[in-house]
Amino acid sequence: MQQFASDNYAGMCPEALAYLEKANGGHVPAYGEDPYTEEVCERFREIFKHDCEVFFVFNGTAANSLALSTYCKPYHSVICSEFAHIETDECGAPEFFSHGSKILTATGEQGRLGYEGIASVVHKRSDVHYPKPKVVSVTQATELGTVYDLNQLRNVQRAAQDFDLKIHMDGARFANALAELKASPAEITHEVGVDVLCLGGTKNGLAVGDAVIFFNRDDAAEFDYRCKQSGQLASKMRFISAQWLGILENDAWLKYGEHANNCAIQFETELKKIDELELLFPRQANSVFVNLPVHAREGLAAKGWRFYTFIGAGGVRLMCSWNTQPESITNFIRDLKSLL
């Protein structure tokens, strides 16, 4: 039974699994000195058309927290959306790894930060008693299933330039954003001022492993030491990096992102046909947010369906993954209609 609680429920995609098996043969150097890691780093440089510095960690919490701690001293702060994962779901990890820098939230339209929201936080206070803003963090795609288009990203860039801020991008669902925008990876990262991208792999078919991509090599100085000290330096790094080779080859990561988005479109289309329901946000990536009556939520849970209700604005989040099957959506809609 396929579920819609999270795209982390899905297993490994066949491309990643095949490369994982391939990497298991023979002996290769440890701690990232292997040929798989070297090759995938060069592949990222080709994809982003930039001489970026690439690191691999086990998960998104580590990627975001270590990246932010690179820029933040304990008396600094990070500006993000009130719905941002680094604020709501990282258990204080960004503050922990930066030894005390503070998360400051700003309001924005449908989970996206804009110039005005960033400015309001920066201008709130400028005295020594207020944690000095150092980084603005954007999530692409956002926690509400929306994406930043190029103009919106340029507004964030303008704010970062005006207020001397670094730009961090939480790209846990970056492939889904690319599929929606029909843009190149370069266009929505370093070309609009993004300094560091935390690129998610587990939500796109990997078993484990996120990439931290610095577009300014000077910013990445000694980041390897941060990874080691925090327990994020994999001794058998090839088992992370080889998976990435699998999904980057033949653009499988983009195909899977588009597939998940298309499944969410199917979900949205079917839900809109039900008069009793209200969709909360426009679908722009691989999730749909809908208000469901309490009895419908309970009934669906009793039938074995799993979904989150604590993300977003109190509704139900239905998340599609790289291997969601259309018939699973059909079955969910059937059960929902029977309860309504």
Secondary structure, DSSP 8 states (H G I E B T S, - for coil): ----S-GGGS---HHHHHHHHHHTSS---STT-SHHHHHHHHHHHHHHTS--EEEEESSHHHHHHHHHHHH--TTEEEEEETT-HHHHSSTTHHHHHTTS-EEEEE--BTTB--HHHHHHHHTT--STTS-EEEEEEEESS-TTS----HHHHHHHHHHHHHTT-EEEEEETTHHHHHHHHT--TTTTTGGGT--EEEE--GGGT-SS-EEEEESSGGGGTTHHHHHHHTT---TTTHHHHHHHHHHHGGGHHHHHHHHHHHHHHHHHHHHHT-TT-EE-S---SSEEEEE--HHHHHHHHHTT---BSSSSSSSEEEE--TT--HHHHHHHHHHHHHH-
